Amino acid sequence: MKVEKCSVCGKGEAKESIGCRKVVVEGKTWRLHKDRFMYCSHCRTRYYTGEQARESSRHLKELRAE
Ligand SMILES: [Zn+2]
């Protein structure tokens, strides 16, 4: 798991975490399990790095294709 300086507050350390995310697309709710994101315990913000965002949208595409 990677740790980086929080790109939101610039003070805390953001740790890569895995959680569940709900996404609503065209009125339908999809649940992404094992969604990876950065979480900063200093400002309590979740954000995605470019790579994580790509992975997340690929995951969503796979779910929608089923
Ligand atoms: Zn922060």
PDB file of the backbone (N, CA, C, O) and the ligand in Angstrom, with CONECT records:
HET     ZN  A 101       1
ATOM      1  N   MET A   1       0.845  -1.195   0.000  1.00  0.00           N
ATOM      2  CA  MET A   1       0.000   0.000   0.000  1.00  0.00           C
ATOM      3  C   MET A   1       0.882   1.248   0.000  1.00  0.00           C
ATOM      4  O   MET A   1       1.858   1.343   0.744  1.00  0.00           O
ATOM      5  N   LYS A   2       0.524   2.164  -0.824  1.00  0.00           N
ATOM      6  CA  LYS A   2       1.378   3.339  -0.845  1.00  0.00           C
ATOM      7  C   LYS A   2       0.877   4.468   0.049  1.00  0.00           C
ATOM      8  O   LYS A   2      -0.309   4.582   0.358  1.00  0.00           O
ATOM      9  N   VAL A   3       1.831   5.289   0.445  1.00  0.00           N
ATOM     10  CA  VAL A   3       1.547   6.425   1.298  1.00  0.00           C
ATOM     11  C   VAL A   3       2.157   7.635   0.610  1.00  0.00           C
ATOM     12  O   VAL A   3       3.297   7.584   0.149  1.00  0.00           O
ATOM     13  N   GLU A   4       1.409   8.706   0.544  1.00  0.00           N
ATOM     14  CA  GLU A   4       1.966   9.923  -0.053  1.00  0.00           C
ATOM     15  C   GLU A   4       1.472  11.126   0.720  1.00  0.00           C
ATOM     16  O   GLU A   4       0.556  11.025   1.536  1.00  0.00           O
ATOM     17  N   LYS A   5       2.082  12.258   0.458  1.00  0.00           N
ATOM     18  CA  LYS A   5       1.637  13.482   1.092  1.00  0.00           C
ATOM     19  C   LYS A   5       0.266  13.815   0.510  1.00  0.00           C
ATOM     20  O   LYS A   5       0.060  13.748  -0.702  1.00  0.00           O
ATOM     21  N   CYS A   6      -0.653  14.169   1.375  1.00  0.00           N
ATOM     22  CA  CYS A   6      -2.018  14.440   0.935  1.00  0.00           C
ATOM     23  C   CYS A   6      -2.033  15.585  -0.077  1.00  0.00           C
ATOM     24  O   CYS A   6      -1.508  16.668   0.179  1.00  0.00           O
ATOM     25  N   SER A   7      -2.648  15.318  -1.237  1.00  0.00           N
ATOM     26  CA  SER A   7      -2.659  16.365  -2.247  1.00  0.00           C
ATOM     27  C   SER A   7      -3.822  17.326  -2.051  1.00  0.00           C
ATOM     28  O   SER A   7      -3.984  18.269  -2.826  1.00  0.00           O
ATOM     29  N   VAL A   8      -4.629  17.098  -1.028  1.00  0.00           N
ATOM     30  CA  VAL A   8      -5.738  18.014  -0.738  1.00  0.00           C
ATOM     31  C   VAL A   8      -5.312  19.076   0.276  1.00  0.00           C
ATOM     32  O   VAL A   8      -5.429  20.272   0.012  1.00  0.00           O
ATOM     33  N   CYS A   9      -4.816  18.636   1.439  1.00  0.00           N
ATOM     34  CA  CYS A   9      -4.429  19.610   2.463  1.00  0.00           C
ATOM     35  C   CYS A   9      -2.921  19.871   2.451  1.00  0.00           C
ATOM     36  O   CYS A   9      -2.464  20.898   2.952  1.00  0.00           O
ATOM     37  N   GLY A  10      -2.154  18.949   1.884  1.00  0.00           N
ATOM     38  CA  GLY A  10      -0.709  19.132   1.825  1.00  0.00           C
ATOM     39  C   GLY A  10      -0.007  18.958   3.160  1.00  0.00           C
ATOM     40  O   GLY A  10       1.198  19.188   3.258  1.00  0.00           O
ATOM     41  N   LYS A  11      -0.745  18.555   4.193  1.00  0.00           N
ATOM     42  CA  LYS A  11      -0.155  18.421   5.528  1.00  0.00           C
ATOM     43  C   LYS A  11      -0.087  16.984   6.004  1.00  0.00           C
ATOM     44  O   LYS A  11       0.933  16.522   6.515  1.00  0.00           O
ATOM     45  N   GLY A  12      -1.202  16.291   5.824  1.00  0.00           N
ATOM     46  CA  GLY A  12      -1.274  14.925   6.322  1.00  0.00           C
ATOM     47  C   GLY A  12      -0.682  13.929   5.359  1.00  0.00           C
ATOM     48  O   GLY A  12      -0.260  14.264   4.252  1.00  0.00           O
ATOM     49  N   GLU A  13      -0.663  12.677   5.819  1.00  0.00           N
ATOM     50  CA  GLU A  13      -0.213  11.597   4.958  1.00  0.00           C
ATOM     51  C   GLU A  13      -1.442  10.839   4.493  1.00  0.00           C
ATOM     52  O   GLU A  13      -2.280  10.429   5.296  1.00  0.00           O
ATOM     53  N   ALA A  14      -1.535  10.660   3.192  1.00  0.00           N
ATOM     54  CA  ALA A  14      -2.665   9.914   2.651  1.00  0.00           C
ATOM     55  C   ALA A  14      -2.219   8.489   2.419  1.00  0.00           C
ATOM     56  O   ALA A  14      -1.175   8.237   1.817  1.00  0.00           O
ATOM     57  N   LYS A  15      -3.020   7.564   2.902  1.00  0.00           N
ATOM     58  CA  LYS A  15      -2.705   6.147   2.755  1.00  0.00           C
ATOM     59  C   LYS A  15      -3.660   5.520   1.764  1.00  0.00           C
ATOM     60  O   LYS A  15      -4.843   5.855   1.719  1.00  0.00           O
ATOM     61  N   GLU A  16      -3.132   4.608   0.973  1.00  0.00           N
ATOM     62  CA  GLU A  16      -3.991   3.914   0.037  1.00  0.00           C
ATOM     63  C   GLU A  16      -4.885   2.963   0.822  1.00  0.00           C
ATOM     64  O   GLU A  16      -4.408   2.186   1.649  1.00  0.00           O
ATOM     65  N   SER A  17      -6.189   3.033   0.554  1.00  0.00           N
ATOM     66  CA  SER A  17      -7.133   2.192   1.265  1.00  0.00           C
ATOM     67  C   SER A  17      -8.038   1.488   0.269  1.00  0.00           C
ATOM     68  O   SER A  17      -8.140   1.879  -0.894  1.00  0.00           O
ATOM     69  N   ILE A  18      -8.686   0.450   0.748  1.00  0.00           N
ATOM     70  CA  ILE A  18      -9.618  -0.276  -0.097  1.00  0.00           C
ATOM     71  C   ILE A  18     -10.972  -0.274   0.585  1.00  0.00           C
ATOM     72  O   ILE A  18     -11.091  -0.614   1.762  1.00  0.00           O
ATOM     73  N   GLY A  19     -11.984   0.111  -0.163  1.00  0.00           N
ATOM     74  CA  GLY A  19     -13.308   0.165   0.424  1.00  0.00           C
ATOM     75  C   GLY A  19     -14.368  -0.073  -0.619  1.00  0.00           C
ATOM     76  O   GLY A  19     -14.087  -0.490  -1.743  1.00  0.00           O
ATOM     77  N   CYS A  20     -15.579   0.197  -0.227  1.00  0.00           N
ATOM     78  CA  CYS A  20     -16.705   0.006  -1.124  1.00  0.00           C
ATOM     79  C   CYS A  20     -17.199   1.387  -1.548  1.00  0.00           C
ATOM     80  O   CYS A  20     -17.262   2.314  -0.740  1.00  0.00           O
ATOM     81  N   ARG A  21     -17.541   1.505  -2.810  1.00  0.00           N
ATOM     82  CA  ARG A  21     -17.995   2.788  -3.316  1.00  0.00           C
ATOM     83  C   ARG A  21     -19.269   2.574  -4.111  1.00  0.00           C
ATOM     84  O   ARG A  21     -19.387   1.625  -4.886  1.00  0.00           O
ATOM     85  N   LYS A  22     -20.213   3.467  -3.908  1.00  0.00           N
ATOM     86  CA  LYS A  22     -21.464   3.398  -4.656  1.00  0.00           C
ATOM     87  C   LYS A  22     -21.386   4.407  -5.784  1.00  0.00           C
ATOM     88  O   LYS A  22     -21.017   5.563  -5.581  1.00  0.00           O
ATOM     89  N   VAL A  23     -21.735   3.959  -6.956  1.00  0.00           N
ATOM     90  CA  VAL A  23     -21.724   4.855  -8.103  1.00  0.00           C
ATOM     91  C   VAL A  23     -23.092   4.799  -8.756  1.00  0.00           C
ATOM     92  O   VAL A  23     -23.638   3.718  -8.976  1.00  0.00           O
ATOM     93  N   VAL A  24     -23.644   5.958  -9.067  1.00  0.00           N
ATOM     94  CA  VAL A  24     -24.933   5.989  -9.744  1.00  0.00           C
ATOM     95  C   VAL A  24     -24.701   6.402 -11.189  1.00  0.00           C
ATOM     96  O   VAL A  24     -24.177   7.481 -11.467  1.00  0.00           O
ATOM     97  N   VAL A  25     -25.101   5.522 -12.107  1.00  0.00           N
ATOM     98  CA  VAL A  25     -24.971   5.813 -13.529  1.00  0.00           C
ATOM     99  C   VAL A  25     -26.339   5.653 -14.164  1.00  0.00           C
ATOM    100  O   VAL A  25     -26.945   4.584 -14.085  1.00  0.00           O
ATOM    101  N   GLU A  26     -26.816   6.688 -14.779  1.00  0.00           N
ATOM    102  CA  GLU A  26     -28.124   6.671 -15.448  1.00  0.00           C
ATOM    103  C   GLU A  26     -29.215   6.095 -14.543  1.00  0.00           C
ATOM    104  O   GLU A  26     -30.026   5.278 -14.977  1.00  0.00           O
ATOM    105  N   GLY A  27     -29.225   6.521 -13.307  1.00  0.00           N
ATOM    106  CA  GLY A  27     -30.259   6.112 -12.367  1.00  0.00           C
ATOM    107  C   GLY A  27     -30.085   4.729 -11.751  1.00  0.00           C
ATOM    108  O   GLY A  27     -30.902   4.300 -10.935  1.00  0.00           O
ATOM    109  N   LYS A  28     -29.031   4.040 -12.137  1.00  0.00           N
ATOM    110  CA  LYS A  28     -28.767   2.719 -11.579  1.00  0.00           C
ATOM    111  C   LYS A  28     -27.592   2.779 -10.621  1.00  0.00           C
ATOM    112  O   LYS A  28     -26.593   3.451 -10.879  1.00  0.00           O
ATOM    113  N   THR A  29     -27.725   2.059  -9.501  1.00  0.00           N
ATOM    114  CA  THR A  29     -26.654   2.080  -8.514  1.00  0.00           C
ATOM    115  C   THR A  29     -25.752   0.861  -8.652  1.00  0.00           C
ATOM    116  O   THR A  29     -26.221  -0.276  -8.704  1.00  0.00           O
ATOM    117  N   TRP A  30     -24.481   1.113  -8.709  1.00  0.00           N
ATOM    118  CA  TRP A  30     -23.489   0.048  -8.805  1.00  0.00           C
ATOM    119  C   TRP A  30     -22.607   0.110  -7.579  1.00  0.00           C
ATOM    120  O   TRP A  30     -22.273   1.186  -7.084  1.00  0.00           O
ATOM    121  N   ARG A  31     -22.236  -1.056  -7.099  1.00  0.00           N
ATOM    122  CA  ARG A  31     -21.335  -1.096  -5.952  1.00  0.00           C
ATOM    123  C   ARG A  31     -19.978  -1.595  -6.390  1.00  0.00           C
ATOM    124  O   ARG A  31     -19.842  -2.698  -6.919  1.00  0.00           O
ATOM    125  N   LEU A  32     -19.003  -0.792  -6.168  1.00  0.00           N
ATOM    126  CA  LEU A  32     -17.643  -1.197  -6.488  1.00  0.00           C
ATOM    127  C   LEU A  32     -16.986  -1.676  -5.200  1.00  0.00           C
ATOM    128  O   LEU A  32     -16.732  -0.891  -4.286  1.00  0.00           O
ATOM    129  N   HIS A  33     -16.719  -2.967  -5.144  1.00  0.00           N
ATOM    130  CA  HIS A  33     -16.009  -3.498  -3.985  1.00  0.00           C
ATOM    131  C   HIS A  33     -14.532  -3.396  -4.313  1.00  0.00           C
ATOM    132  O   HIS A  33     -14.152  -3.323  -5.482  1.00  0.00           O
ATOM    133  N   LYS A  34     -13.725  -3.392  -3.314  1.00  0.00           N
ATOM    134  CA  LYS A  34     -12.277  -3.300  -3.501  1.00  0.00           C
ATOM    135  C   LYS A  34     -11.882  -2.073  -4.299  1.00  0.00           C
ATOM    136  O   LYS A  34     -10.960  -2.114  -5.114  1.00  0.00           O
ATOM    137  N   ASP A  35     -12.584  -0.993  -4.058  1.00  0.00           N
ATOM    138  CA  ASP A  35     -12.249   0.255  -4.722  1.00  0.00           C
ATOM    139  C   ASP A  35     -11.047   0.867  -3.992  1.00  0.00           C
ATOM    140  O   ASP A  35     -11.045   0.989  -2.767  1.00  0.00           O
ATOM    141  N   ARG A  36     -10.044   1.243  -4.757  1.00  0.00           N
ATOM    142  CA  ARG A  36      -8.838   1.800  -4.144  1.00  0.00           C
ATOM    143  C   ARG A  36      -8.846   3.313  -4.211  1.00  0.00           C
ATOM    144  O   ARG A  36      -9.166   3.911  -5.238  1.00  0.00           O
ATOM    145  N   PHE A  37      -8.491   3.907  -3.106  1.00  0.00           N
ATOM    146  CA  PHE A  37      -8.446   5.365  -3.044  1.00  0.00           C
ATOM    147  C   PHE A  37      -7.449   5.781  -1.980  1.00  0.00           C
ATOM    148  O   PHE A  37      -7.005   4.963  -1.175  1.00  0.00           O
ATOM    149  N   MET A  38      -7.102   7.052  -1.983  1.00  0.00           N
ATOM    150  CA  MET A  38      -6.205   7.575  -0.971  1.00  0.00           C
ATOM    151  C   MET A  38      -7.069   8.192   0.118  1.00  0.00           C
ATOM    152  O   MET A  38      -8.052   8.876  -0.168  1.00  0.00           O
ATOM    153  N   TYR A  39      -6.696   7.946   1.362  1.00  0.00           N
ATOM    154  CA  TYR A  39      -7.447   8.534   2.460  1.00  0.00           C
ATOM    155  C   TYR A  39      -6.499   9.267   3.394  1.00  0.00           C
ATOM    156  O   TYR A  39      -5.505   8.711   3.862  1.00  0.00           O
ATOM    157  N   CYS A  40      -6.824  10.517   3.653  1.00  0.00           N
ATOM    158  CA  CYS A  40      -5.995  11.327   4.545  1.00  0.00           C
ATOM    159  C   CYS A  40      -6.678  11.434   5.894  1.00  0.00           C
ATOM    160  O   CYS A  40      -7.815  11.897   5.988  1.00  0.00           O
ATOM    161  N   SER A  41      -5.979  11.002   6.945  1.00  0.00           N
ATOM    162  CA  SER A  41      -6.596  11.048   8.268  1.00  0.00           C
ATOM    163  C   SER A  41      -6.495  12.445   8.874  1.00  0.00           C
ATOM    164  O   SER A  41      -7.124  12.731   9.893  1.00  0.00           O
ATOM    165  N   HIS A  42      -5.708  13.308   8.250  1.00  0.00           N
ATOM    166  CA  HIS A  42      -5.579  14.678   8.741  1.00  0.00           C
ATOM    167  C   HIS A  42      -6.812  15.505   8.373  1.00  0.00           C
ATOM    168  O   HIS A  42      -7.442  16.108   9.242  1.00  0.00           O
ATOM    169  N   CYS A  43      -7.153  15.531   7.084  1.00  0.00           N
ATOM    170  CA  CYS A  43      -8.323  16.312   6.664  1.00  0.00           C
ATOM    171  C   CYS A  43      -9.532  15.416   6.366  1.00  0.00           C
ATOM    172  O   CYS A  43     -10.594  15.901   5.976  1.00  0.00           O
ATOM    173  N   ARG A  44      -9.352  14.102   6.555  1.00  0.00           N
ATOM    174  CA  ARG A  44     -10.413  13.125   6.336  1.00  0.00           C
ATOM    175  C   ARG A  44     -11.023  13.195   4.948  1.00  0.00           C
ATOM    176  O   ARG A  44     -12.240  13.133   4.774  1.00  0.00           O
ATOM    177  N   THR A  45     -10.160  13.323   3.985  1.00  0.00           N
ATOM    178  CA  THR A  45     -10.615  13.386   2.607  1.00  0.00           C
ATOM    179  C   THR A  45     -10.196  12.133   1.860  1.00  0.00           C
ATOM    180  O   THR A  45      -9.113  11.588   2.077  1.00  0.00           O
ATOM    181  N   ARG A  46     -11.068  11.694   0.984  1.00  0.00           N
ATOM    182  CA  ARG A  46     -10.768  10.594   0.082  1.00  0.00           C
ATOM    183  C   ARG A  46     -10.518  11.191  -1.279  1.00  0.00           C
ATOM    184  O   ARG A  46     -11.268  12.062  -1.720  1.00  0.00           O
ATOM    185  N   TYR A  47      -9.510  10.754  -1.935  1.00  0.00           N
ATOM    186  CA  TYR A  47      -9.327  11.200  -3.308  1.00  0.00           C
ATOM    187  C   TYR A  47      -8.684  10.091  -4.112  1.00  0.00           C
ATOM    188  O   TYR A  47      -8.156   9.126  -3.560  1.00  0.00           O
ATOM    189  N   TYR A  48      -8.738  10.241  -5.412  1.00  0.00           N
ATOM    190  CA  TYR A  48      -8.189   9.221  -6.299  1.00  0.00           C
ATOM    191  C   TYR A  48      -6.976   9.757  -7.026  1.00  0.00           C
ATOM    192  O   TYR A  48      -6.949  10.909  -7.458  1.00  0.00           O
ATOM    193  N   THR A  49      -5.981   8.914  -7.153  1.00  0.00           N
ATOM    194  CA  THR A  49      -4.861   9.273  -8.012  1.00  0.00           C
ATOM    195  C   THR A  49      -5.306   8.921  -9.439  1.00  0.00           C
ATOM    196  O   THR A  49      -6.310   8.230  -9.615  1.00  0.00           O
ATOM    197  N   GLY A  50      -4.587   9.377 -10.439  1.00  0.00           N
ATOM    198  CA  GLY A  50      -4.943   9.091 -11.818  1.00  0.00           C
ATOM    199  C   GLY A  50      -5.094   7.600 -12.066  1.00  0.00           C
ATOM    200  O   GLY A  50      -6.039   7.152 -12.714  1.00  0.00           O
ATOM    201  N   GLU A  51      -4.140   6.843 -11.537  1.00  0.00           N
ATOM    202  CA  GLU A  51      -4.142   5.393 -11.720  1.00  0.00           C
ATOM    203  C   GLU A  51      -5.345   4.745 -11.047  1.00  0.00           C
ATOM    204  O   GLU A  51      -5.973   3.851 -11.615  1.00  0.00           O
ATOM    205  N   GLN A  52      -5.663   5.191  -9.847  1.00  0.00           N
ATOM    206  CA  GLN A  52      -6.803   4.638  -9.112  1.00  0.00           C
ATOM    207  C   GLN A  52      -8.116   4.977  -9.802  1.00  0.00           C
ATOM    208  O   GLN A  52      -9.039   4.162  -9.823  1.00  0.00           O
ATOM    209  N   ALA A  53      -8.202   6.168 -10.361  1.00  0.00           N
ATOM    210  CA  ALA A  53      -9.411   6.580 -11.064  1.00  0.00           C
ATOM    211  C   ALA A  53      -9.614   5.726 -12.315  1.00  0.00           C
ATOM    212  O   ALA A  53     -10.734   5.338 -12.648  1.00  0.00           O
ATOM    213  N   ARG A  54      -8.503   5.444 -12.998  1.00  0.00           N
ATOM    214  CA  ARG A  54      -8.593   4.594 -14.193  1.00  0.00           C
ATOM    215  C   ARG A  54      -9.053   3.196 -13.830  1.00  0.00           C
ATOM    216  O   ARG A  54      -9.901   2.611 -14.504  1.00  0.00           O
ATOM    217  N   GLU A  55      -8.481   2.667 -12.754  1.00  0.00           N
ATOM    218  CA  GLU A  55      -8.826   1.328 -12.302  1.00  0.00           C
ATOM    219  C   GLU A  55     -10.294   1.262 -11.908  1.00  0.00           C
ATOM    220  O   GLU A  55     -10.992   0.293 -12.208  1.00  0.00           O
ATOM    221  N   SER A  56     -10.746   2.303 -11.235  1.00  0.00           N
ATOM    222  CA  SER A  56     -12.115   2.359 -10.772  1.00  0.00           C
ATOM    223  C   SER A  56     -13.102   2.403 -11.949  1.00  0.00           C
ATOM    224  O   SER A  56     -14.138   1.739 -11.914  1.00  0.00           O
ATOM    225  N   SER A  57     -12.782   3.179 -12.981  1.00  0.00           N
ATOM    226  CA  SER A  57     -13.713   3.254 -14.101  1.00  0.00           C
ATOM    227  C   SER A  57     -13.673   1.976 -14.944  1.00  0.00           C
ATOM    228  O   SER A  57     -14.663   1.608 -15.577  1.00  0.00           O
ATOM    229  N   ARG A  58     -12.526   1.309 -14.946  1.00  0.00           N
ATOM    230  CA  ARG A  58     -12.432   0.047 -15.666  1.00  0.00           C
ATOM    231  C   ARG A  58     -13.277  -1.016 -14.960  1.00  0.00           C
ATOM    232  O   ARG A  58     -13.971  -1.812 -15.592  1.00  0.00           O
ATOM    233  N   HIS A  59     -13.193  -1.000 -13.658  1.00  0.00           N
ATOM    234  CA  HIS A  59     -13.964  -1.902 -12.817  1.00  0.00           C
ATOM    235  C   HIS A  59     -15.473  -1.697 -13.037  1.00  0.00           C
ATOM    236  O   HIS A  59     -16.236  -2.658 -13.140  1.00  0.00           O
ATOM    237  N   LEU A  60     -15.870  -0.450 -13.105  1.00  0.00           N
ATOM    238  CA  LEU A  60     -17.281  -0.112 -13.321  1.00  0.00           C
ATOM    239  C   LEU A  60     -17.733  -0.598 -14.697  1.00  0.00           C
ATOM    240  O   LEU A  60     -18.842  -1.111 -14.845  1.00  0.00           O
ATOM    241  N   LYS A  61     -16.888  -0.437 -15.683  1.00  0.00           N
ATOM    242  CA  LYS A  61     -17.194  -0.886 -17.038  1.00  0.00           C
ATOM    243  C   LYS A  61     -17.427  -2.384 -17.060  1.00  0.00           C
ATOM    244  O   LYS A  61     -18.347  -2.866 -17.720  1.00  0.00           O
ATOM    245  N   GLU A  62     -16.585  -3.127 -16.332  1.00  0.00           N
ATOM    246  CA  GLU A  62     -16.711  -4.577 -16.263  1.00  0.00           C
ATOM    247  C   GLU A  62     -18.047  -4.973 -15.632  1.00  0.00           C
ATOM    248  O   GLU A  62     -18.723  -5.890 -16.098  1.00  0.00           O
ATOM    249  N   LEU A  63     -18.410  -4.267 -14.568  1.00  0.00           N
ATOM    250  CA  LEU A  63     -19.678  -4.556 -13.887  1.00  0.00           C
ATOM    251  C   LEU A  63     -20.858  -4.314 -14.824  1.00  0.00           C
ATOM    252  O   LEU A  63     -21.793  -5.112 -14.882  1.00  0.00           O
ATOM    253  N   ARG A  64     -20.802  -3.212 -15.548  1.00  0.00           N
ATOM    254  CA  ARG A  64     -21.902  -2.848 -16.435  1.00  0.00           C
ATOM    255  C   ARG A  64     -22.011  -3.783 -17.627  1.00  0.00           C
ATOM    256  O   ARG A  64     -23.078  -3.914 -18.227  1.00  0.00           O
ATOM    257  N   ALA A  65     -20.912  -4.428 -17.967  1.00  0.00           N
ATOM    258  CA  ALA A  65     -20.909  -5.335 -19.117  1.00  0.00           C
ATOM    259  C   ALA A  65     -21.530  -6.683 -18.783  1.00  0.00           C
ATOM    260  O   ALA A  65     -21.915  -7.433 -19.680  1.00  0.00           O
ATOM    261  N   GLU A  66     -21.629  -6.993 -17.485  1.00  0.00           N
ATOM    262  CA  GLU A  66     -22.151  -8.294 -17.100  1.00  0.00           C
ATOM    263  C   GLU A  66     -23.654  -8.447 -17.340  1.00  0.00           C
ATOM    264  O   GLU A  66     -24.220  -9.502 -17.056  1.00  0.00           O
TER     265      GLU A  66
HETATM  266 ZN    ZN A 101      -5.248  15.871   3.868  1.00  0.00          ZN2+
END
